[in-house]
Amino acid sequence: MSAEPFHFEVQATDGSARAGMLALPHGPVRTPAFMPVGTLGAVRGLHPAEVERTGAEIILGNTYHLHLRPGEEVIRALGGIHRFTTWPRAILTDSGGFQVFSLETFRTVSEAGVEFVSHVDGSSRFLTPERATEIQSALGADVAMAFDHVVPGQASHALAEEGMERTLRWLARCRKRHEELVGSGKWELGSGAGATAFPFPLPLSQTLWPIIQGGTHWDLRIRSLEGTMALGPWSGIAVGGLSVGEAKPLMYRLLEELSPALPADLPRYLMGVGFPDDLVEGIARGIDLFDCVAATRNGRHGSAWTMAGRVNVRKAANRVAEQPLDPTCDCETCRRFSRGYLRHLFVAGEMLGLRLVSLHNVRFLVRTAEQARAAILERRFDAWRRDWLVRYTRAEGA
């Protein structure tokens, strides 16, 4: 494995599934891997040490939310996102594109960028490709994502084409600004005579990854990929605009068709996808990295993923249940607490319950990726996947 940051090595393949090693400035990431989402600089409700003990080697931060609160200037002044959050391992920040475009009636899109209304204080903000790149540079994550134009899952060909073409034009602007920031050796807001330099030096050891768009239209996805690679080289690549309303079989088919066309030597990141079965099916189609808020969101509502089905912790049947959430799970929740105790915490409104089920769900996804990686290295992934899906889907339907 190369000691050079932003290096990726495919260590084994089994069909389209890949096991690899991604070198980043804050440590290696073994792939396939699930990235817990730390939207506001924290994986919801969990201590960084707890997240690290789940086996997570990289987490995701959200540019849109951190820009609005506390602001990238604050995080920069306090040493960057790693020091600010005390998370010692790798961090990837998304560009904020998905959050901005999900505002619907509260934003206006132009070629320059997106004007939107802050959900925090109602102020008017303007996010451009350059500004999104500057914010992520200030945050100091290992991987920054390019600002993209996201369209709904069932978008027409014309609408998806408009978003895809704009994403390519914005990508060129993101790359130009990223190269300027790295070359300057300092963080600046704006460029040229009007630039403001901030006196909070941080190592600008950061890479920029592009995002493939095109909705559910195969020809647009290929055009997006070709246009993206023409603007390279890149150290990684993401597939965006999926799991945003389209049917799952359609998402799987697009990934299956796209996989052979993606560069084999780059890590592949499927944005916003991370339900257990989606993770397994994505790995089978050559995806290396995943993220999703569902692990902690479901956990806060008392819904736990297990290989014996989804467990509703609040159910009366768990009132005197002595068994853990999942006897096969090695997480801190399952090693120590009973379902009866977890139900009590939820019924009593004790926040520990939300935390413990969230912790279990994060470990469930991290562990699923670990198991898939082991199966790929041992050339038994297809059998492992079939067995996993049979058990999981049977349990989900029970």
Buried (B, 14 or more C-beta within 10 A) or exposed (E): EEEEBBBBBBBBBBBBBBBBBBBBBBBBBBBBBBBBBBBBBBBBBBEBEBBBBBBBBBBBBBBBBBBBEBEBBEBBBEEBBBEBBEBEBBBBBBBBBBBBBEBEEBBEBEEEBBBBBBEEEEEEBEBBBBBBBBBBBBBBBBBBBBBBBBBBBBBEEEBBBBBBBBBBEBBBBBBBBBEBBBEBEBBBBEBEEEEEEBEBEBEBEBBBBBBBBBBBBEEBBBBBBEBBBEBEEBBBBBBBBBBBEBEBEEBBBBBBEBBEEBBEEBBBBBBBBBBBBBBBBBBBBBBBBBBBBBBBBBBBBBBBBBBBBBBBBBEEEBEEBEEBBBEEBEBBBBEEBBBBBBBBBBBEEEEBBBBBBBBBBBBBBBBBBBBBBEBBBEEEBBEBBEEBBEEBEEBEEE
